[in-house]
Structure formats: C-alpha cells, structure tokens
Amino acid sequence: MRPPAVRLVRRGRMPYAELLALQERWLRRLQAAPGPEAPSGAEAGALLLCEPAGPVYTSGLRGGLTPEEMARLRALGAEVRATGRGGLATFHGPGQLLCHPVLDLRRLGLRLRTHVAALEACAVRLCECQGLQGARARPPPYTGVWLGERKESAVEGTSRPTAWL
C-alpha cells in the first residue's frame, strides 16, 4: 500500500499575493478530492516553497500591528496583510524561505501536534546545517524554533476541515 503523495512545488521568488492564491488553489483541490479513505497513493497535498519578492508583514488572528504601524510600513514600501493564521505579526522578506504545507493531515494519518513537531524538528536541523547551533523548539503552547530568545523559524497555521495551511 503506497502512502499518500505530497507534491513539492518550488516557485522561486514571487509576490506574497501569488503565494496566497496558490495556497487557495491547493486547498480547493484537496477539498474536491476524496476524503481520508482515498485510494492508496492518492494525493494528500503540497509543500509550497518560495522566497518573497518584497518585504511583507502579515498579522495573524491576534493582530500585532496597529493601524499606525501598518500605515508606516506601507509608506516604507512593505506589503501588509491580515491573514487567517494564528499568531501576531510576522515579517517575510527576500532571502527568507517560505515553506507552506497545504496538507490533508487525516489522509496522511497525522495529528496536528505531531505534524507541527515534525516541522520544528526539520527547522532545527536546517539551522544546524547553517551553522546555527543550539536552535531548539520550545514546549507547547509555543511553536517555532528559537535560538536563545530569538525566534528563528515560525510555525503558524490555520486549521480547516480538510487541510492545514
């Protein structure tokens, strides 16, 4: 029995709005597919990799940016977007790797916390490969990877009925 496939989609540098549109297309694709009882080898989603084309600040469900801060950032040329993800404000800029999994975790047989822990372990390993020793994930309720008191990698998501973004 083959496990469900997860497609790797590398897009290079792209505007953040295009990444959001790509996420929505993948989400609709997953929602249209059969449920967790899909046949062996069925697609379970995609891992979208890109680099932001310009500076972008996203604010999550808990906010994080005042209207004055948003106006100042826009005046400096940054894109500012409200998102449906958890968390506060996050900066995305050229030179950063954005990794957006759009997955049906049920089809993969994963629980959300198990998946987040695997993403954090991957980010820790990536930090080590880049010479950033001492990077660690913190215990729940924290997510992401930290180097001392500095957050090196964010893990933020939105839970939807058939996918996790």
C-alpha positions as CSV (number, residue, x, y, z in Angstrom):
1,M,0.0,0.0,0.0
2,R,1.6,3.3,-1.1
3,P,1.4,6.2,1.2
4,P,-0.4,9.4,0.0
5,A,1.7,11.6,-2.2
6,V,2.7,15.2,-1.1
7,R,3.9,17.3,-4.1
8,L,6.9,19.6,-3.7
9,V,6.1,22.9,-5.5
10,R,9.1,25.2,-5.9
11,R,8.2,28.7,-7.1
12,G,11.3,30.8,-6.5
13,R,10.8,34.5,-5.8
14,M,7.2,35.5,-6.0
15,P,4.8,38.2,-4.7
16,Y,3.1,37.2,-1.5
17,A,-0.4,37.6,-3.1
18,E,0.5,35.0,-5.6
19,L,1.5,32.6,-2.8
20,L,-1.8,33.1,-1.1
21,A,-3.7,32.4,-4.4
22,L,-1.6,29.3,-4.9
23,Q,-2.4,28.1,-1.4
24,E,-6.1,28.6,-2.0
25,R,-5.9,26.6,-5.3
26,W,-4.3,23.7,-3.5
27,L,-6.8,23.9,-0.7
28,R,-9.7,23.8,-3.2
29,R,-8.0,20.9,-4.9
30,L,-7.8,19.0,-1.6
31,Q,-11.4,19.7,-0.7
32,A,-12.6,18.4,-4.0
33,A,-10.6,15.1,-3.6
34,P,-11.9,12.0,-1.8
35,G,-11.7,12.0,2.0
36,P,-9.2,10.2,4.3
37,E,-10.4,6.9,2.8
38,A,-8.9,7.9,-0.6
39,P,-7.2,5.1,-2.6
40,S,-3.6,4.1,-1.9
41,G,-1.2,6.7,-3.3
42,A,-3.8,9.4,-3.5
43,E,-2.5,13.0,-3.3
44,A,-2.5,14.4,0.3
45,G,-1.4,18.0,-0.6
46,A,1.6,20.0,-1.4
47,L,4.6,21.7,0.2
48,L,4.9,25.2,-1.4
49,L,8.4,26.7,-1.3
50,C,9.2,30.2,-2.3
51,E,11.0,33.4,-1.5
52,P,9.0,36.6,-1.0
53,A,9.6,39.1,-3.8
54,G,9.5,42.0,-1.4
55,P,9.0,42.9,2.2
56,V,5.7,41.6,3.6
57,Y,4.3,41.9,7.1
58,T,1.4,39.6,8.0
59,S,-0.7,39.9,11.0
60,G,-2.5,36.9,12.5
61,L,-5.7,36.5,14.3
62,R,-4.3,38.0,17.4
63,G,-3.3,41.2,15.5
64,G,0.1,42.5,16.3
65,L,0.2,45.7,14.2
66,T,-1.7,48.9,15.0
67,P,-3.2,50.9,12.1
68,E,-0.4,53.5,12.5
69,E,2.3,50.8,12.2
70,M,0.6,49.4,9.2
71,A,0.5,52.8,7.5
72,R,4.1,53.4,8.3
73,L,5.2,50.1,6.9
74,R,3.2,50.6,3.7
75,A,4.8,54.1,3.4
76,L,8.2,52.4,3.5
77,G,7.2,50.1,0.7
78,A,6.2,47.0,2.5
79,E,3.2,45.0,1.8
80,V,0.9,44.5,4.9
81,R,-1.7,41.7,5.0
82,A,-4.1,40.4,7.6
83,T,-4.2,36.6,7.5
84,G,-6.4,33.8,9.0
85,R,-3.4,32.1,10.6
86,G,-2.7,32.1,14.3
87,G,-0.1,34.4,16.0
88,L,0.8,38.0,15.8
89,A,2.8,40.0,13.2
90,T,5.4,38.2,11.1
91,F,8.0,39.6,8.7
92,H,8.7,37.9,5.4
93,G,11.4,39.2,3.1
94,P,13.7,38.5,0.2
95,G,16.3,35.9,1.3
96,Q,13.9,34.0,3.5
97,L,12.5,30.6,2.6
98,L,8.7,30.4,3.0
99,C,7.5,26.9,3.4
100,H,3.8,26.5,3.3
101,P,2.4,22.9,3.7
102,V,-1.2,22.6,2.4
103,L,-2.0,19.1,3.6
104,D,-4.8,16.8,4.5
105,L,-3.4,15.5,7.7
106,R,-6.1,12.8,8.1
107,R,-5.1,11.4,4.8
108,L,-1.5,11.3,6.0
109,G,-2.6,9.7,9.3
110,L,-1.1,12.6,11.3
111,R,-2.3,14.6,14.2
112,L,-1.8,18.3,14.1
113,R,0.7,18.4,17.1
114,T,2.7,15.6,15.6
115,H,2.9,17.4,12.3
116,V,4.0,20.7,14.0
117,A,6.7,18.9,16.0
118,A,8.0,17.3,12.7
119,L,8.1,20.8,11.1
120,E,10.0,22.2,14.1
121,A,12.5,19.3,14.0
122,C,13.1,20.0,10.3
123,A,13.7,23.7,11.1
124,V,16.1,22.8,13.9
125,R,18.1,20.5,11.5
126,L,18.1,23.3,8.9
127,C,19.5,25.7,11.5
128,E,22.2,23.2,12.4
129,C,23.1,22.8,8.7
130,Q,23.5,26.6,8.5
131,G,25.9,26.6,11.5
132,L,23.3,27.9,14.0
133,Q,24.0,25.5,16.9
134,G,21.6,25.5,19.8
135,A,18.4,26.1,17.9
136,R,15.5,24.4,19.8
137,A,11.8,24.1,19.7
138,R,10.0,25.1,22.9
139,P,7.3,23.1,24.5
140,P,3.6,23.9,23.8
141,P,2.0,26.3,23.7
142,Y,5.0,27.8,21.9
143,T,5.6,26.9,18.3
144,G,8.6,27.6,16.0
145,V,12.3,27.3,16.5
146,W,14.3,29.5,18.9
147,L,18.0,30.4,19.2
148,G,18.2,31.7,22.7
149,E,15.5,34.3,23.0
150,R,15.4,35.0,19.2
151,K,12.8,33.2,17.1
152,E,14.5,31.7,14.0
153,S,11.6,29.9,12.5
154,A,7.8,30.4,12.8
155,V,5.3,27.6,12.6
156,E,1.9,29.1,12.1
157,G,-1.2,27.7,10.7
158,T,-4.9,27.7,10.1
159,S,-6.9,24.6,10.8
160,R,-9.7,23.9,8.3
161,P,-11.9,20.9,7.9
162,T,-9.8,19.2,5.3
163,A,-6.4,20.9,5.3
164,W,-3.9,22.7,7.5
165,L,-2.1,25.7,6.0
